[in-house]
Amino acid sequence: MGFSGTNRHWFIIGAEFPVGQCLASLASELALPYTSRRLDSREQLSVPMGMSATPLAIIATSGEDSITGGHIAEWIELLSEQDIPMVLLSSAKVFDYNEVGSLENDEMTGDERLIALETQARKQLRHLIVRVNQPFSLLTGDYAVQLLAKARSQECLKLDNLIRIAPTPADDIAQVIHALLQQISCDESLWGTYHYCSVESTTEYGFAEVLLAEARQYEDLAHVVLEELDEEDCSPTETILDSKLIKHTFGIKPKPWRQALSRLMRRYYRADEKTDAS
């Protein structure tokens, strides 16, 4: 009998992070069985009583710092010991910067911590590694929220308008993970490493322009001026990922980030209004 990722009990590990929150919302919406776990939790992974579904674990954040990476390494070890199939969220930072884009099988010469976590995850036969570019969510103080906070407190924002980035919504990433798990039962050879990022690259400056244009519909940010960072101060942090493999293998097409940002902004300010009203 083939593997199915959508009739299994999802353990969403790192549920406090944006992609984890989006996965939990999606699972609730689709009535999929799941349990949320904080990344620093060490509770046993046992399926609730009365549930017939067998488990699958999704590690919903990438280990880009030593503390987070340490927790993820412990989880991967536990999942491997229990032979639980896993999805590991990773990052384009496994590659040195490349403006053209990197493929799944390109040599990894970037962040050694992320590379080590991927190598550890591959020891589990049934694994999916999903590398993404610059996730944003307007949740829990992520990059977009930090940019808004700076805009509220500063009259001038100096931002990089040279290095390309590919901002990718966290809820799109959650949808992609679900789509992968829906199709993995068709062919067990589909386990492996895939890239996903938004279809249109931009710069930090370009992203901020769109973000502020959206935000100004809800609050007064007319005082904020954007300026381009001097070229010598621009520093690339990660490559643009090539998403052709996930499209050709699963039919998953990258989405534009601008529409997603507009949608997430509406949700963010509605949440702000509710907070103010309470």
N, C-alpha and C positions, 0 to 999 in steps of 0.2 A: 504494500500500500504506500502511495506517495506521501511526501511530507506536505502538510498544509500549515501555513503560518497564521491563518486567520481563524482557525477553529481551536487554536491552542490558547492556554492561559498566558497572557503577557505579564511578565514582571518588568515594569518600567523602572529601571535603576537610574537614579539621577532625576527623579520626577520633579525636583525643585527647580531644575533648569528649564529655560524656555522650550526647547524641543520636547522635553519630558512633559511639561504642562500641556503642550499641544497634542502629544500622543494620548495623554489621559483624556483630554476633551474629545478627541476623535474616537477613541475606544468607547466612551460613554455614549456618544452620538450614534455609533453603529451597533451598540449593545454587544460589544466584544468583552469577554471576561478578562479582567486585568487587575493587578495589584501594584500600587505605587510604592517605591522604596527610595528613601534619601540615599545619596551617594555614600554617605558616611555610616549608613545603617549596616548592621551585621545580623539582622534577623534571618532566620532560616527561610529558604525558598521552598515553601510547601503550598501546594494547591489547596484552596479552601475546601472544607468538607462538603460533599455532595456534588463537587465539580468533576466532570468526566474528562475535561480538557487536560492534556499534558502541557508542560511548561515550555516557554520560550522567553529568553531574556533580551531586553533592549537597553544597552548602555547609552543614555541619551545626552551625553556631553563628551567632549574630547578632552584629553588630559594635557592641557597646555601649560599647567604649572605643576610643581612637584607634589603638592598636597592632593590635588585632583587626580594626577597621574598615579600616585600611590594607591588611592582608593580603587581606581579602575583596575590596576594590576591585581589587587586582591580579589576583586569580583571576577575577573577573567579566570584566575586560578580556581576559584570556587566553582564556577560554571563548567570548566573543563573537567574537574574532579567528578561532578555530578552528571556529566555528559549532556548538558543542557544546550541546545542550539542558541547562538547569540548573534545579535546585531550590534556592531560597535560603530559609534559615530566618530569619525576622524576628521582630519583637516588637510587643506592644501599645503599646510606648513611642513608636510613631510618632504616637500620639494624645495630646492632653492628657487629664488624668484625667476620666473620665465614669462615674459610678456605675451608670448604666442599661446601658451597653454601646455599643460602636461597630460600625458596619457597614463592610464592605470598601471601599465607595466614599465614606465620610465624609472630610471635609477633614482632611489630616494637618498638625497644628500642633505636634507633639511633638518628639522627638529628631531634630535636623537630620541627624545622621550616618546614622541608620537610613533616613531618608527618601531621602537621596542614594544610598545603596546600592540601595534598591528601584528608584529612578528609573533607575539605571545598568543594573540587571538587566532592566528592561522593554525595553531596546533590543534584547535578544535575543528573537526572535519566540517561540521555544519556551521559555517560562519558567514555573515555578510559584513563587510567593512564599507561604510558609506562616507566618502570624503566630501566635504562641502566647503564652499567659500563664504567668508564673512557673514555668518548668520545674524539676522536682526529680528526683533520681535516686539519692541516697545513693552517688554516685560522685565521685571526684576533688574532694573538698572543696566540694561545692555547698552551697546554702542549708540543706538539711536536715542535712547533716553538720556545718556550722558551728553550727547550733542545738544539736545534740547535744553538740558540744565545749563550748559555753557552759554547758550544763546540767551537765556533768561538773565544771566549774571554778567555778561560781557557785551560791550557795544560792538566789538570787532572780533571776528573769528578768522584766524589765518589757517588755511587748510591746503592740503596737497592737491594740486590740479594737474599733476604730471603722471603719477603711477596709477595704473588701471586696477580697479577692484571689481568684484562681482557680488554685490550685496544680495543675500538669499534669505527669504522669509522663513522663520522657524516653522510656521504652520505648513508651508510647502514641503519642507523637509519631512515633517511627520506624515504628510500625505504620500510622499515618495516611498518612505519606509513601509507603509501599509500596502502600497501597490506592489512593491517587491515581494512582500510576504504572500500576497494573493497569488502570485504567479510562480513562486518557487516550487510548488507542488507539481508543476508540469514537467520539470526536468531538473533532477538533482545536480546536474552539472552547472546549474546557474549560481550555485554558491560561489562567493568570491568577493572581489573588490570593485566598487563602482564609484563614479564621480557624479555629483550633481551640483549645479549652480544656476543662477538666473541667466536668462538668455542674453541680456544686454549688460555689457560691462560699462563702468563709469569711473569717476575719480571720487576721492573723499569730498572734494569741493562740489562736484556735480551732484552727489548724493545729498549733501547739505542744502543745496539750492532747492531741490525738490521737497525735502523734508520741511524746510522753513516755509515754502509756498503752501504746503498742506497745513502746517501748524498755524499760519496766520489767518486761516479761516475760523479758528477757534479761540485764539488769544492774540493779544497785541505784542507783536515782535517786530514792529516797524523800525525800531531803533537799531536792529542788528545789521551790521555790514559784513559781507564776506570778502576776504582778500586772499589772493593766491600766495601760498608759502613759497619762499625763495627756493630755487631749484636745488641748491646745495643742502637744504634742510629736508628735502623729500627722501624718505627711506622706505624702500619696498619691504613688505612683511610677508607676503605670500603670493604665489602664482595664481593665474587664472586657470581653472580646471577645464579640461576638454570633456564634455558630457555626451559625446557621440555613442559610447558603448552602451550606456543605460538606455538611450533612445533606440538604438538598433536591436538590443536584446529584449527589452521589456516594452518598447513603445512609449516610454515616458519622455515627454517633451518638456524641456525647460520652459519656465514661464517668465514673463517680464516682471521685474521687481517694482516698477512704478505703480501699477494697479494695486499690488499687494500693500505697498506703503500707504496708499490712500485708504484702503480698507482697514489696515491696522491703526491708522491715525483716528479714524472714526470710532473704532472700538476703544482706543486709549482715552480719548476725550470724553466719551460716554462714561467710562469708568471714573475719570476725574470728577465729572459732574455728580455721580452717585456718591463719591467720597466726600465732596463738598457739602452735599445735601444732608448727609448723615452727621 
